[in-house]
């Protein structure tokens, strides 16, 4: 994206970057929550997406009958290795 808009002002590139990030989020619920907050930057959009995804993961774990979930830091780190993180890293490569 940066290469396609070399001459565009930084503010325009930041808006395009944020919009591309939101469009790339596959989970409809997460994308809707991001759009509801009307984030001004990609950092704010990422923060909302991460928060919603963490909530979804914790709800899935809480609702699994008969399975104990510990407060292991490795488990938490693994939970945050998600599609959103992958999307952000792909955008940084571009």
C-alpha positions in Angstrom: 0.0 0.0 0.0 2.8 2.4 0.8 4.4 1.8 -2.5 1.1 2.4 -4.3 0.6 5.7 -2.6 4.2 7.1 -2.3 3.1 10.7 -3.0 0.0 10.6 -0.7 0.3 12.6 2.6 0.9 10.5 5.7 -2.6 11.2 7.0 -4.1 9.7 3.9 -1.9 6.7 4.0 -2.8 6.1 7.7 -6.5 6.2 6.9 -6.0 3.8 4.0 -3.9 1.5 6.2 -6.6 1.5 8.9 -9.4 0.8 6.4 -7.4 -2.0 4.8 -6.8 -3.6 8.2 -10.5 -3.4 9.1 -11.5 -4.9 5.7 -9.0 -7.7 6.2 -10.5 -8.9 9.5 -12.4 -12.0 8.7 -14.5 -12.3 11.9 -17.7 -10.3 11.3 -18.2 -9.7 15.0 -14.7 -8.2 15.5 -15.0 -6.1 12.4 -18.4 -4.8 13.5 -17.0 -3.8 17.0 -14.1 -2.0 15.3 -16.5 -0.1 13.0 -18.7 0.8 16.0 -15.8 2.5 17.8 -14.8 4.5 14.7 -11.1 4.3 15.4 -9.0 7.1 14.1 -5.8 5.1 13.7 -4.8 1.6 13.0 -3.4 1.3 16.5 -6.9 2.0 18.0 -8.5 -0.4 15.5 -5.9 -3.1 16.5 -6.6 -2.4 20.2 -10.3 -2.9 19.8 -9.8 -6.0 17.6 -7.4 -7.6 20.2 -9.8 -6.8 23.1 -12.8 -8.3 21.3 -10.8 -11.4 20.2 -9.5 -11.9 23.8 -13.1 -11.7 25.1 -14.3 -14.2 22.5 -11.5 -16.6 23.4 -12.2 -16.3 27.2 -15.9 -16.9 26.6 -15.2 -20.0 24.5 -13.0 -21.4 27.3 -15.4 -20.5 30.0 -18.3 -22.2 28.2 -16.4 -25.5 27.6 -18.0 -27.9 30.0 -15.6 -30.1 32.0 -12.4 -28.4 30.9 -10.2 -26.6 33.4 -8.5 -23.4 32.1 -5.4 -22.2 34.0 -3.8 -18.8 34.2 -0.7 -20.0 32.4 1.2 -17.3 30.6 2.0 -19.6 27.7 -1.7 -20.3 27.2 -2.4 -16.6 27.1 0.4 -15.9 24.6 -0.9 -18.7 22.4 -4.4 -17.3 22.5 -3.2 -13.9 21.2 -1.4 -15.5 18.2 -4.4 -14.9 16.1 -5.5 -14.0 12.7 -5.4 -10.3 13.6 -1.8 -10.5 14.5 -1.1 -12.3 11.2 -3.0 -9.6 9.3 -1.0 -6.8 11.0 2.3 -8.5 10.3 1.4 -8.9 6.6 0.5 -5.2 6.4 3.8 -4.3 8.0 5.6 -6.3 5.3 3.8 -4.4 2.6 
